């Protein structure tokens, strides 16, 4: 049996920078990186500066007074 196959698990999350692109909030990964680094993004009411922050179902992402709920 191939060990790699038994170790593969699909995680129910999306990274913050990917979420911003997926929702069309930013056009590029570079733009996402800058906006996150500059403290323009809040997750669940707290400023988030990690672009790799894992978002799960029900998390709330706020930018420019607009809030998006994560639905995976």
N, CA, C and O atoms as a Tinker XYZ file with bonds, in Angstrom:
   288  protein
     1  N      0.849000   -1.188000    0.000000    73     2
     2  CA     0.000000    0.000000    0.000000    64     1     3
     3  C      0.887000    1.240000    0.000000    63     2     4     5
     4  O      1.881000    1.296000    0.723000    81     3
     5  N      0.532000    2.224000   -0.802000    73     3     6
     6  CA     1.287000    3.466000   -0.900000    64     5     7
     7  C      1.005000    4.338000    0.317000    63     6     8     9
     8  O     -0.142000    4.713000    0.556000    81     7
     9  N      2.039000    4.663000    1.088000    73     7    10
    10  CA     1.863000    5.458000    2.302000    64     9    11
    11  C      1.337000    6.853000    1.997000    63    10    12    13
    12  O      0.572000    7.398000    2.792000    81    11
    13  N      1.720000    7.444000    0.878000    73    11    14
    14  CA     1.261000    8.795000    0.533000    64    13    15
    15  C     -0.251000    8.862000    0.405000    63    14    16    17
    16  O     -0.866000    9.842000    0.823000    81    15
    17  N     -0.850000    7.838000   -0.165000    73    15    18
    18  CA    -2.300000    7.833000   -0.336000    64    17    19
    19  C     -2.997000    7.787000    1.023000    63    18    20    21
    20  O     -3.993000    8.481000    1.225000    81    19
    21  N     -2.496000    6.992000    1.942000    73    19    22
    22  CA    -3.142000    6.879000    3.247000    64    21    23
    23  C     -2.975000    8.143000    4.091000    63    22    24    25
    24  O     -3.735000    8.352000    5.036000    81    23
    25  N     -1.999000    8.981000    3.770000    73    23    26
    26  CA    -1.751000   10.184000    4.547000    64    25    27
    27  C     -2.467000   11.417000    3.990000    63    26    28    29
    28  O     -2.508000   12.456000    4.649000    81    27
    29  N     -3.023000   11.314000    2.799000    73    27    30
    30  CA    -3.693000   12.472000    2.201000    64    29    31
    31  C     -5.005000   12.742000    2.912000    63    30    32    33
    32  O     -5.844000   11.852000    3.051000    81    31
    33  N     -5.176000   13.980000    3.361000    73    31    34
    34  CA    -6.395000   14.388000    4.042000    64    33    35
    35  C     -6.811000   15.727000    3.461000    63    34    36    37
    36  O     -5.979000   16.623000    3.312000    81    35
    37  N     -8.069000   15.875000    3.135000    73    35    38
    38  CA    -8.565000   17.149000    2.641000    64    37    39
    39  C     -8.979000   17.986000    3.836000    63    38    40    41
    40  O     -9.883000   17.611000    4.582000    81    39
    41  N     -8.321000   19.111000    4.016000    73    39    42
    42  CA    -8.595000   19.982000    5.153000    64    41    43
    43  C     -9.719000   20.958000    4.818000    63    42    44    45
    44  O     -9.748000   21.515000    3.721000    81    43
    45  N    -10.639000   21.169000    5.749000    73    43    46
    46  CA   -11.752000   22.097000    5.507000    64    45    47
    47  C    -11.372000   23.541000    5.853000    63    46    48    49
    48  O    -11.950000   24.154000    6.751000    81    47
    49  N    -10.379000   24.068000    5.113000    73    47    50
    50  CA    -9.983000   25.450000    5.357000    64    49    51
    51  C     -9.495000   26.074000    4.057000    63    50    52    53
    52  O     -9.249000   25.377000    3.073000    81    51
    53  N     -9.359000   27.395000    4.066000    73    51    54
    54  CA    -8.764000   28.138000    2.962000    64    53    55
    55  C     -7.882000   29.202000    3.594000    63    54    56    57
    56  O     -8.241000   29.784000    4.618000    81    55
    57  N     -6.737000   29.455000    2.990000    73    55    58
    58  CA    -5.838000   30.480000    3.517000    64    57    59
    59  C     -6.408000   31.864000    3.203000    63    58    60    61
    60  O     -7.108000   32.056000    2.209000    81    59
    61  N     -6.092000   32.815000    4.071000    73    59    62
    62  CA    -6.636000   34.160000    3.956000    64    61    63
    63  C     -6.350000   34.789000    2.606000    63    62    64    65
    64  O     -7.259000   35.349000    1.993000    81    63
    65  N     -5.124000   34.715000    2.125000    73    63    66
    66  CA    -4.817000   35.334000    0.835000    64    65    67
    67  C     -5.592000   34.671000   -0.302000    63    66    68    69
    68  O     -6.024000   35.349000   -1.233000    81    67
    69  N     -5.769000   33.363000   -0.235000    73    67    70
    70  CA    -6.537000   32.648000   -1.260000    64    69    71
    71  C     -8.006000   33.058000   -1.204000    63    70    72    73
    72  O     -8.649000   33.212000   -2.242000    81    71
    73  N     -8.531000   33.232000   -0.004000    73    71    74
    74  CA    -9.929000   33.635000    0.161000    64    73    75
    75  C    -10.167000   35.004000   -0.472000    63    74    76    77
    76  O    -11.169000   35.208000   -1.157000    81    75
    77  N     -9.249000   35.937000   -0.243000    73    75    78
    78  CA    -9.405000   37.286000   -0.801000    64    77    79
    79  C     -9.435000   37.248000   -2.322000    63    78    80    81
    80  O    -10.211000   37.976000   -2.942000    81    79
    81  N     -8.603000   36.411000   -2.930000    73    79    82
    82  CA    -8.603000   36.276000   -4.397000    64    81    83
    83  C     -9.865000   35.568000   -4.871000    63    82    84    85
    84  O    -10.479000   35.989000   -5.852000    81    83
    85  N    -10.256000   34.505000   -4.190000    73    83    86
    86  CA   -11.423000   33.704000   -4.564000    64    85    87
    87  C    -12.691000   34.554000   -4.552000    63    86    88    89
    88  O    -13.563000   34.381000   -5.404000    81    87
    89  N    -12.796000   35.472000   -3.588000    73    87    90
    90  CA   -13.980000   36.326000   -3.478000    64    89    91
    91  C    -13.905000   37.553000   -4.393000    63    90    92    93
    92  O    -14.868000   38.314000   -4.482000    81    91
    93  N    -12.774000   37.748000   -5.072000    73    91    94
    94  CA   -12.626000   38.895000   -5.961000    64    93    95
    95  C    -12.370000   40.195000   -5.204000    63    94    96    97
    96  O    -12.538000   41.279000   -5.764000    81    95
    97  N    -11.969000   40.099000   -3.951000    73    95    98
    98  CA   -11.691000   41.277000   -3.133000    64    97    99
    99  C    -10.389000   41.916000   -3.598000    63    98   100   101
   100  O    -10.258000   43.140000   -3.597000    81    99
   101  N     -9.424000   41.084000   -3.995000    73    99   102
   102  CA    -8.162000   41.545000   -4.568000    64   101   103
   103  C     -7.978000   40.858000   -5.911000    63   102   104   105
   104  O     -8.589000   39.824000   -6.182000    81   103
   105  N     -7.135000   41.440000   -6.743000    73   103   106
   106  CA    -6.910000   40.876000   -8.067000    64   105   107
   107  C     -5.722000   39.915000   -8.116000    63   106   108   109
   108  O     -5.704000   38.985000   -8.922000    81   107
   109  N     -4.731000   40.142000   -7.252000    73   107   110
   110  CA    -3.521000   39.328000   -7.290000    64   109   111
   111  C     -3.095000   38.913000   -5.888000    63   110   112   113
   112  O     -3.541000   39.473000   -4.886000    81   111
   113  N     -2.217000   37.914000   -5.850000    73   111   114
   114  CA    -1.663000   37.498000   -4.576000    64   113   115
   115  C     -0.816000   38.589000   -3.948000    63   114   116   117
   116  O     -0.782000   38.733000   -2.726000    81   115
   117  N     -0.126000   39.364000   -4.793000    73   115   118
   118  CA     0.687000   40.467000   -4.296000    64   117   119
   119  C     -0.154000   41.530000   -3.613000    63   118   120   121
   120  O      0.225000   42.067000   -2.572000    81   119
   121  N     -1.304000   41.829000   -4.213000    73   119   122
   122  CA    -2.203000   42.803000   -3.601000    64   121   123
   123  C     -2.723000   42.272000   -2.264000    63   122   124   125
   124  O     -2.809000   43.016000   -1.286000    81   123
   125  N     -3.066000   40.997000   -2.228000    73   123   126
   126  CA    -3.541000   40.386000   -0.981000    64   125   127
   127  C     -2.464000   40.495000    0.090000    63   126   128   129
   128  O     -2.749000   40.875000    1.226000    81   127
   129  N     -1.234000   40.164000   -0.267000    73   127   130
   130  CA    -0.116000   40.211000    0.678000    64   129   131
   131  C      0.041000   41.613000    1.270000    63   130   132   133
   132  O      0.180000   41.765000    2.484000    81   131
   133  N      0.020000   42.632000    0.413000    73   131   134
   134  CA     0.193000   44.013000    0.882000    64   133   135
   135  C     -0.949000   44.466000    1.785000    63   134   136   137
   136  O     -0.715000   45.088000    2.821000    81   135
   137  N     -2.171000   44.158000    1.398000    73   135   138
   138  CA    -3.325000   44.603000    2.192000    64   137   139
   139  C     -3.356000   43.911000    3.548000    63   138   140   141
   140  O     -3.731000   44.519000    4.550000    81   139
   141  N     -2.966000   42.643000    3.580000    73   139   142
   142  CA    -2.906000   41.912000    4.844000    64   141   143
   143  C     -1.783000   42.493000    5.707000    63   142   144   145
   144  O     -1.984000   42.787000    6.886000    81   143
   145  N     -0.603000   42.652000    5.110000    73   143   146
   146  CA     0.553000   43.185000    5.838000    64   145   147
   147  C      0.271000   44.574000    6.402000    63   146   148   149
   148  O      0.731000   44.900000    7.497000    81   147
   149  N     -0.476000   45.392000    5.672000    73   147   150
   150  CA    -0.788000   46.758000    6.096000    64   149   151
   151  C     -1.893000   46.825000    7.154000    63   150   152   153
   152  O     -2.262000   47.913000    7.596000    81   151
   153  N     -2.419000   45.668000    7.558000    73   151   154
   154  CA    -3.427000   45.634000    8.614000    64   153   155
   155  C     -4.819000   46.038000    8.162000    63   154   156   157
   156  O     -5.633000   46.474000    8.977000    81   155
   157  N     -5.104000   45.900000    6.873000    73   155   158
   158  CA    -6.410000   46.288000    6.334000    64   157   159
   159  C     -7.474000   45.207000    6.491000    63   158   160   161
   160  O     -8.650000   45.453000    6.225000    81   159
   161  N     -7.070000   44.010000    6.920000    73   159   162
   162  CA    -7.975000   42.863000    6.980000    64   161   163
   163  C     -8.187000   42.446000    8.431000    63   162   164   165
   164  O     -7.233000   42.355000    9.203000    81   163
   165  N     -9.440000   42.194000    8.795000    73   163   166
   166  CA    -9.753000   41.661000   10.117000    64   165   167
   167  C    -10.433000   40.305000    9.944000    63   166   168   169
   168  O    -11.245000   40.113000    9.039000    81   167
   169  N    -10.091000   39.383000   10.815000    73   167   170
   170  CA   -10.731000   38.073000   10.838000    64   169   171
   171  C    -11.402000   37.927000   12.197000    63   170   172   173
   172  O    -10.752000   38.006000   13.240000    81   171
   173  N    -12.696000   37.715000   12.167000    73   171   174
   174  CA   -13.487000   37.580000   13.403000    64   173   175
   175  C    -13.269000   38.763000   14.345000    63   174   176   177
   176  O    -13.183000   38.602000   15.563000    81   175
   177  N    -13.180000   39.959000   13.750000    73   175   178
   178  CA   -13.090000   41.184000   14.537000    64   177   179
   179  C    -11.706000   41.604000   14.972000    63   178   180   181
   180  O    -11.558000   42.628000   15.640000    81   179
   181  N    -10.670000   40.830000   14.606000    73   179   182
   182  CA    -9.301000   41.164000   15.002000    64   181   183
   183  C     -8.419000   41.310000   13.770000    63   182   184   185
   184  O     -8.480000   40.489000   12.855000    81   183
   185  N     -7.590000   42.367000   13.749000    73   183   186
   186  CA    -6.690000   42.585000   12.617000    64   185   187
   187  C     -5.799000   41.357000   12.447000    63   186   188   189
   188  O     -5.248000   40.834000   13.415000    81   187
   189  N     -5.669000   40.909000   11.205000    73   187   190
   190  CA    -4.864000   39.725000   10.899000    64   189   191
   191  C     -3.769000   40.117000    9.917000    63   190   192   193
   192  O     -4.061000   40.671000    8.857000    81   191
   193  N     -2.521000   39.840000   10.251000    73   191   194
   194  CA    -1.400000   40.188000    9.376000    64   193   195
   195  C     -0.681000   38.968000    8.813000    63   194   196   197
   196  O      0.388000   39.099000    8.217000    81   195
   197  N     -1.261000   37.781000    8.998000    73   195   198
   198  CA    -0.672000   36.552000    8.449000    64   197   199
   199  C     -1.468000   36.131000    7.225000    63   198   200   201
   200  O     -2.641000   35.773000    7.330000    81   199
   201  N     -0.827000   36.175000    6.068000    73   199   202
   202  CA    -1.566000   35.825000    4.846000    64   201   203
   203  C     -1.908000   34.343000    4.789000    63   202   204   205
   204  O     -2.837000   33.948000    4.085000    81   203
   205  N     -1.163000   33.516000    5.529000    73   203   206
   206  CA    -1.425000   32.080000    5.557000    64   205   207
   207  C     -2.428000   31.663000    6.621000    63   206   208   209
   208  O     -2.631000   30.470000    6.847000    81   207
   209  N     -3.054000   32.629000    7.275000    73   207   210
   210  CA    -4.054000   32.318000    8.303000    64   209   211
   211  C     -5.101000   31.388000    7.715000    63   210   212   213
   212  O     -5.670000   31.676000    6.663000    81   211
   213  N     -5.355000   30.287000    8.381000    73   211   214
   214  CA    -6.331000   29.314000    7.894000    64   213   215
   215  C     -7.727000   29.731000    8.333000    63   214   216   217
   216  O     -7.999000   29.888000    9.523000    81   215
   217  N     -8.593000   29.905000    7.366000    73   215   218
   218  CA    -9.989000   30.251000    7.625000    64   217   219
   219  C    -10.832000   28.997000    7.534000    63   218   220   221
   220  O    -10.609000   28.151000    6.668000    81   219
   221  N    -11.797000   28.880000    8.424000    73   219   222
   222  CA   -12.711000   27.744000    8.402000    64   221   223
   223  C    -14.138000   28.253000    8.245000    63   222   224   225
   224  O    -14.407000   29.445000    8.389000    81   223
   225  N    -15.029000   27.346000    7.951000    73   223   226
   226  CA   -16.446000   27.658000    7.788000    64   225   227
   227  C    -16.941000   28.523000    8.951000    63   226   228   229
   228  O    -16.746000   28.178000   10.117000    81   227
   229  N    -17.572000   29.634000    8.628000    73   227   230
   230  CA   -18.144000   30.502000    9.648000    64   229   231
   231  C    -17.260000   31.667000   10.063000    63   230   232   233
   232  O    -17.738000   32.603000   10.704000    81   231
   233  N    -15.965000   31.628000    9.708000    73   231   234
   234  CA   -15.109000   32.777000   10.003000    64   233   235
   235  C    -15.623000   33.988000    9.242000    63   234   236   237
   236  O    -16.249000   33.852000    8.191000    81   235
   237  N    -15.353000   35.172000    9.779000    73   235   238
   238  CA   -15.811000   36.412000    9.160000    64   237   239
   239  C    -14.606000   37.286000    8.835000    63   238   240   241
   240  O    -13.807000   37.612000    9.714000    81   239
   241  N    -14.483000   37.661000    7.562000    73   239   242
   242  CA   -13.373000   38.472000    7.086000    64   241   243
   243  C    -13.916000   39.854000    6.751000    63   242   244   245
   244  O    -14.869000   39.983000    5.982000    81   243
   245  N    -13.305000   40.893000    7.331000    73   243   246
   246  CA   -13.775000   42.257000    7.116000    64   245   247
   247  C    -12.678000   43.086000    6.472000    63   246   248   249
   248  O    -11.520000   43.051000    6.889000    81   247
   249  N    -13.074000   43.841000    5.436000    73   247   250
   250  CA   -12.181000   44.773000    4.761000    64   249   251
   251  C    -13.022000   45.962000    4.310000    63   250   252   253
   252  O    -14.084000   45.792000    3.711000    81   251
   253  N    -12.543000   47.146000    4.598000    73   251   254
   254  CA   -13.231000   48.382000    4.203000    64   253   255
   255  C    -14.708000   48.371000    4.603000    63   254   256   257
   256  O    -15.568000   48.691000    3.783000    81   255
   257  N    -15.005000   48.019000    5.821000    73   255   258
   258  CA   -16.363000   48.025000    6.384000    64   257   259
   259  C    -17.309000   47.026000    5.726000    63   258   260   261
   260  O    -18.523000   47.117000    5.912000    81   259
   261  N    -16.778000   46.078000    4.964000    73   259   262
   262  CA   -17.580000   45.018000    4.363000    64   261   263
   263  C    -17.128000   43.693000    4.960000    63   262   264   265
   264  O    -15.930000   43.418000    5.028000    81   263
   265  N    -18.076000   42.876000    5.390000    73   263   266
   266  CA   -17.752000   41.590000    6.016000    64   265   267
   267  C    -18.229000   40.461000    5.116000    63   266   268   269
   268  O    -19.336000   40.484000    4.578000    81   267
   269  N    -17.357000   39.479000    4.974000    73   267   270
   270  CA   -17.615000   38.276000    4.168000    64   269   271
   271  C    -17.564000   37.077000    5.095000    63   270   272   273
   272  O    -16.610000   36.925000    5.858000    81   271
   273  N    -18.575000   36.225000    5.038000    73   271   274
   274  CA   -18.559000   35.006000    5.846000    64   273   275
   275  C    -17.978000   33.873000    5.010000    63   274   276   277
   276  O    -18.331000   33.704000    3.842000    81   275
   277  N    -17.095000   33.108000    5.612000    73   275   278
   278  CA   -16.448000   31.992000    4.919000    64   277   279
   279  C    -17.445000   30.847000    4.809000    63   278   280   281
   280  O    -17.967000   30.352000    5.808000    81   279
   281  N    -17.695000   30.441000    3.572000    73   279   282
   282  CA   -18.548000   29.278000    3.291000    64   281   283
   283  C    -17.783000   28.386000    2.346000    63   282   284   285
   284  O    -17.579000   28.734000    1.183000    81   283
   285  N    -17.357000   27.237000    2.834000    73   283   286
   286  CA   -16.548000   26.325000    2.017000    64   285   287
   287  C    -17.389000   25.207000    1.437000    63   286   288
   288  O    -16.869000   24.350000    0.724000    81   287
